Amino acid sequence: MRNKNNKHLGIEIDPALHYKLHYISKYEGRSGNGQILYLIRQCINDFEKENGEIILPEEIAGYNNKK
């Protein structure tokens, strides 16, 4: 079930890229959405390793601590 507090991100993607994304996600045992979240987390981790931690605004940091 969808968490109503989570943000929704809609993107347009060309058919070839969409197919390849789902091909890889299936190979790695993830859904397409799960693969996208994995890639976003990897990108953030890589960025923070190079540039330092991104500090969250209090309203977002507080929300994450309630989980």
N, CA, C and O atoms as a GROMACS GRO file, in nm:
protein
  268
    1MET      N    1   0.084  -0.118   0.000
    1MET     CA    2   0.000   0.000   0.000
    1MET      C    3   0.089   0.125   0.000
    1MET      O    4   0.193   0.129   0.066
    2ARG      N    5   0.048   0.223  -0.073
    2ARG     CA    6   0.124   0.347  -0.086
    2ARG      C    7   0.118   0.428   0.042
    2ARG      O    8   0.011   0.444   0.101
    3ASN      N    9   0.233   0.479   0.085
    3ASN     CA   10   0.242   0.567   0.201
    3ASN      C   11   0.205   0.708   0.156
    3ASN      O   12   0.273   0.766   0.072
    4LYS      N   13   0.098   0.762   0.211
    4LYS     CA   14   0.048   0.894   0.170
    4LYS      C   15   0.147   1.006   0.201
    4LYS      O   16   0.138   1.114   0.143
    5ASN      N   17   0.241   0.982   0.293
    5ASN     CA   18   0.340   1.085   0.328
    5ASN      C   19   0.456   1.090   0.230
    5ASN      O   20   0.528   1.190   0.225
    6ASN      N   21   0.474   0.986   0.151
    6ASN     CA   22   0.583   0.984   0.054
    6ASN      C   23   0.552   1.076  -0.063
    6ASN      O   24   0.436   1.099  -0.096
    7LYS      N   25   0.656   1.126  -0.125
    7LYS     CA   26   0.642   1.212  -0.242
    7LYS      C   27   0.630   1.126  -0.367
    7LYS      O   28   0.686   1.016  -0.374
    8HIS      N   29   0.557   1.174  -0.464
    8HIS     CA   30   0.540   1.104  -0.591
    8HIS      C   31   0.624   1.174  -0.696
    8HIS      O   32   0.626   1.297  -0.704
    9LEU      N   33   0.693   1.095  -0.778
    9LEU     CA   34   0.777   1.150  -0.884
    9LEU      C   35   0.734   1.086  -1.015
    9LEU      O   36   0.753   0.966  -1.034
   10GLY      N   37   0.678   1.163  -1.104
   10GLY     CA   38   0.640   1.112  -1.235
   10GLY      C   39   0.741   1.156  -1.339
   10GLY      O   40   0.781   1.273  -1.343
   11ILE      N   41   0.783   1.063  -1.425
   11ILE     CA   42   0.879   1.098  -1.530
   11ILE      C   43   0.832   1.039  -1.662
   11ILE      O   44   0.760   0.939  -1.666
   12GLU      N   45   0.873   1.103  -1.768
   12GLU     CA   46   0.851   1.047  -1.902
   12GLU      C   47   0.980   0.979  -1.944
   12GLU      O   48   1.089   1.030  -1.919
   13ILE      N   49   0.967   0.863  -2.008
   13ILE     CA   50   1.083   0.784  -2.046
   13ILE      C   51   1.057   0.720  -2.182
   13ILE      O   52   0.946   0.673  -2.208
   14ASP      N   53   1.157   0.718  -2.268
   14ASP     CA   54   1.135   0.661  -2.401
   14ASP      C   55   1.126   0.508  -2.391
   14ASP      O   56   1.179   0.449  -2.296
   15PRO      N   57   1.060   0.444  -2.485
   15PRO     CA   58   1.034   0.300  -2.477
   15PRO      C   59   1.160   0.213  -2.464
   15PRO      O   60   1.158   0.114  -2.391
   16ALA      N   61   1.267   0.247  -2.533
   16ALA     CA   62   1.389   0.166  -2.526
   16ALA      C   63   1.450   0.173  -2.385
   16ALA      O   64   1.490   0.070  -2.330
   17LEU      N   65   1.457   0.292  -2.329
   17LEU     CA   66   1.511   0.308  -2.195
   17LEU      C   67   1.423   0.237  -2.092
   17LEU      O   68   1.473   0.175  -1.999
   18HIS      N   69   1.293   0.247  -2.110
   18HIS     CA   70   1.196   0.179  -2.022
   18HIS      C   71   1.216   0.028  -2.026
   18HIS      O   72   1.219  -0.037  -1.921
   19TYR      N   73   1.230  -0.027  -2.144
   19TYR     CA   74   1.250  -0.171  -2.160
   19TYR      C   75   1.380  -0.214  -2.092
   19TYR      O   76   1.383  -0.314  -2.019
   20LYS      N   77   1.488  -0.139  -2.115
   20LYS     CA   78   1.617  -0.174  -2.059
   20LYS      C   79   1.617  -0.163  -1.907
   20LYS      O   80   1.677  -0.246  -1.838
   21LEU      N   81   1.550  -0.062  -1.853
   21LEU     CA   82   1.537  -0.048  -1.709
   21LEU      C   83   1.470  -0.171  -1.649
   21LEU      O   84   1.518  -0.227  -1.550
   22HIS      N   85   1.359  -0.212  -1.708
   22HIS     CA   86   1.285  -0.328  -1.656
   22HIS      C   87   1.362  -0.458  -1.678
   22HIS      O   88   1.351  -0.551  -1.597
   23TYR      N   89   1.438  -0.466  -1.784
   23TYR     CA   90   1.521  -0.584  -1.808
   23TYR      C   91   1.623  -0.599  -1.695
   23TYR      O   92   1.639  -0.707  -1.639
   24ILE      N   93   1.692  -0.490  -1.663
   24ILE     CA   94   1.792  -0.492  -1.557
   24ILE      C   95   1.728  -0.516  -1.421
   24ILE      O   96   1.778  -0.595  -1.341
   25SER      N   97   1.618  -0.448  -1.395
   25SER     CA   98   1.553  -0.465  -1.265
   25SER      C   99   1.507  -0.609  -1.244
   25SER      O  100   1.520  -0.662  -1.134
   26LYS      N  101   1.455  -0.672  -1.348
   26LYS     CA  102   1.414  -0.813  -1.337
   26LYS      C  103   1.536  -0.901  -1.311
   26LYS      O  104   1.531  -0.991  -1.228
   27TYR      N  105   1.645  -0.876  -1.382
   27TYR     CA  106   1.770  -0.951  -1.365
   27TYR      C  107   1.820  -0.941  -1.220
   27TYR      O  108   1.870  -1.039  -1.164
   28GLU      N  109   1.807  -0.822  -1.161
   28GLU     CA  110   1.856  -0.799  -1.025
   28GLU      C  111   1.751  -0.827  -0.919
   28GLU      O  112   1.776  -0.804  -0.800
   29GLY      N  113   1.635  -0.877  -0.958
   29GLY     CA  114   1.532  -0.915  -0.862
   29GLY      C  115   1.455  -0.800  -0.801
   29GLY      O  116   1.407  -0.809  -0.688
   30ARG      N  117   1.445  -0.692  -0.874
   30ARG     CA  118   1.372  -0.575  -0.826
   30ARG      C  119   1.259  -0.542  -0.922
   30ARG      O  120   1.258  -0.584  -1.038
   31SER      N  121   1.164  -0.465  -0.872
   31SER     CA  122   1.064  -0.406  -0.960
   31SER      C  123   1.128  -0.287  -1.030
   31SER      O  124   1.237  -0.244  -0.993
   32GLY      N  125   1.061  -0.234  -1.130
   32GLY     CA  126   1.112  -0.114  -1.195
   32GLY      C  127   1.123   0.001  -1.097
   32GLY      O  128   1.223   0.074  -1.097
   33ASN      N  129   1.023   0.018  -1.013
   33ASN     CA  130   1.025   0.124  -0.912
   33ASN      C  131   1.137   0.101  -0.812
   33ASN      O  132   1.208   0.194  -0.774
   34GLY      N  133   1.154  -0.024  -0.769
   34GLY     CA  134   1.261  -0.057  -0.677
   34GLY      C  135   1.399  -0.028  -0.735
   34GLY      O  136   1.489   0.017  -0.665
   35GLN      N  137   1.414  -0.056  -0.865
   35GLN     CA  138   1.541  -0.029  -0.933
   35GLN      C  139   1.569   0.121  -0.938
   35GLN      O  140   1.682   0.164  -0.915
   36ILE      N  141   1.468   0.199  -0.967
   36ILE     CA  142   1.485   0.344  -0.971
   36ILE      C  143   1.525   0.396  -0.834
   36ILE      O  144   1.616   0.479  -0.824
   37LEU      N  145   1.458   0.349  -0.727
   37LEU     CA  146   1.494   0.392  -0.592
   37LEU      C  147   1.637   0.350  -0.557
   37LEU      O  148   1.710   0.427  -0.496
   38TYR      N  149   1.676   0.229  -0.596
   38TYR     CA  150   1.813   0.182  -0.574
   38TYR      C  151   1.913   0.275  -0.643
   38TYR      O  152   2.013   0.314  -0.583
   39LEU      N  153   1.886   0.311  -0.768
   39LEU     CA  154   1.977   0.398  -0.844
   39LEU      C  155   1.984   0.538  -0.784
   39LEU      O  156   2.091   0.599  -0.781
   40ILE      N  157   1.871   0.589  -0.737
   40ILE     CA  158   1.870   0.720  -0.672
   40ILE      C  159   1.954   0.717  -0.546
   40ILE      O  160   2.033   0.807  -0.521
   41ARG      N  161   1.936   0.612  -0.464
   41ARG     CA  162   2.014   0.599  -0.341
   41ARG      C  163   2.164   0.589  -0.371
   41ARG      O  164   2.246   0.650  -0.302
   42GLN      N  165   2.199   0.513  -0.474
   42GLN     CA  166   2.339   0.501  -0.514
   42GLN      C  167   2.396   0.636  -0.554
   42GLN      O  168   2.508   0.671  -0.517
   43CYS      N  169   2.320   0.711  -0.630
   43CYS     CA  170   2.363   0.844  -0.676
   43CYS      C  171   2.385   0.936  -0.556
   43CYS      O  172   2.484   1.009  -0.551
   44ILE      N  173   2.293   0.934  -0.460
   44ILE     CA  174   2.306   1.017  -0.341
   44ILE      C  175   2.427   0.975  -0.259
   44ILE      O  176   2.503   1.060  -0.213
   45ASN      N  177   2.445   0.845  -0.239
   45ASN     CA  178   2.561   0.795  -0.165
   45ASN      C  179   2.692   0.839  -0.231
   45ASN      O  180   2.783   0.887  -0.163
   46ASP      N  181   2.700   0.824  -0.362
   46ASP     CA  182   2.820   0.865  -0.435
   46ASP      C  183   2.846   1.015  -0.420
   46ASP      O  184   2.959   1.057  -0.398
   47PHE      N  185   2.740   1.095  -0.432
   47PHE     CA  186   2.752   1.241  -0.418
   47PHE      C  187   2.801   1.277  -0.280
   47PHE      O  188   2.893   1.358  -0.265
   48GLU      N  189   2.740   1.217  -0.176
   48GLU     CA  190   2.777   1.252  -0.039
   48GLU      C  191   2.919   1.205  -0.004
   48GLU      O  192   2.987   1.271   0.074
   49LYS      N  193   2.964   1.094  -0.060
   49LYS     CA  194   3.102   1.050  -0.038
   49LYS      C  195   3.200   1.154  -0.091
   49LYS      O  196   3.304   1.179  -0.031
   50GLU      N  197   3.166   1.213  -0.203
   50GLU     CA  198   3.255   1.309  -0.269
   50GLU      C  199   3.242   1.451  -0.213
   50GLU      O  200   3.339   1.525  -0.207
   51ASN      N  201   3.120   1.488  -0.173
   51ASN     CA  202   3.092   1.627  -0.139
   51ASN      C  203   3.046   1.650   0.005
   51ASN      O  204   3.025   1.764   0.045
   52GLY      N  205   3.030   1.544   0.081
   52GLY     CA  206   2.981   1.558   0.219
   52GLY      C  207   2.831   1.535   0.226
   52GLY      O  208   2.759   1.543   0.127
   53GLU      N  209   2.789   1.507   0.348
   53GLU     CA  210   2.648   1.476   0.372
   53GLU      C  211   2.558   1.594   0.338
   53GLU      O  212   2.591   1.710   0.366
   54ILE      N  213   2.446   1.564   0.276
   54ILE     CA  214   2.343   1.666   0.250
   54ILE      C  215   2.260   1.679   0.376
   54ILE      O  216   2.200   1.581   0.421
   55ILE      N  217   2.257   1.797   0.434
   55ILE     CA  218   2.182   1.821   0.556
   55ILE      C  219   2.036   1.848   0.522
   55ILE      O  220   2.004   1.934   0.440
   56LEU      N  221   1.948   1.773   0.586
   56LEU     CA  222   1.806   1.785   0.559
   56LEU      C  223   1.744   1.898   0.640
   56LEU      O  224   1.786   1.924   0.753
   57PRO      N  225   1.645   1.967   0.583
   57PRO     CA  226   1.570   2.065   0.662
   57PRO      C  227   1.503   1.994   0.780
   57PRO      O  228   1.471   1.876   0.770
   58GLU      N  229   1.481   2.065   0.889
   58GLU     CA  230   1.427   2.007   1.011
   58GLU      C  231   1.296   1.931   0.990
   58GLU      O  232   1.276   1.824   1.047
   59GLU      N  233   1.206   1.985   0.908
   59GLU     CA  234   1.076   1.921   0.888
   59GLU      C  235   1.090   1.784   0.818
   59GLU      O  236   1.008   1.695   0.840
   60ILE      N  237   1.191   1.769   0.736
   60ILE     CA  238   1.214   1.640   0.669
   60ILE      C  239   1.294   1.547   0.760
   60ILE      O  240   1.264   1.428   0.769
   61ALA      N  241   1.395   1.602   0.828
   61ALA     CA  242   1.476   1.521   0.920
   61ALA      C  243   1.388   1.467   1.032
   61ALA      O  244   1.403   1.351   1.071
   62GLY      N  245   1.298   1.547   1.083
   62GLY     CA  246   1.207   1.503   1.189
   62GLY      C  247   1.114   1.393   1.141
   62GLY      O  248   1.083   1.300   1.216
   63TYR      N  249   1.067   1.403   1.018
   63TYR     CA  250   0.979   1.300   0.962
   63TYR      C  251   1.053   1.167   0.952
   63TYR      O  252   0.997   1.063   0.985
   64ASN      N  253   1.179   1.170   0.906
   64ASN     CA  254   1.257   1.046   0.892
   64ASN      C  255   1.282   0.978   1.026
   64ASN      O  256   1.289   0.856   1.032
   65ASN      N  257   1.295   1.056   1.133
   65ASN     CA  258   1.320   0.999   1.265
   65ASN      C  259   1.195   0.935   1.326
   65ASN      O  260   1.206   0.854   1.418
   66LYS      N  261   1.077   0.970   1.276
   66LYS     CA  262   0.952   0.913   1.329
   66LYS      C  263   0.926   0.773   1.276
   66LYS      O  264   0.847   0.699   1.334
   67LYS      N  265   0.992   0.736   1.167
   67LYS     CA  266   0.969   0.606   1.105
   67LYS      C  267   1.025   0.494   1.189
   67LYS      O  268   1.014   0.378   1.152
   0.00000   0.00000   0.00000
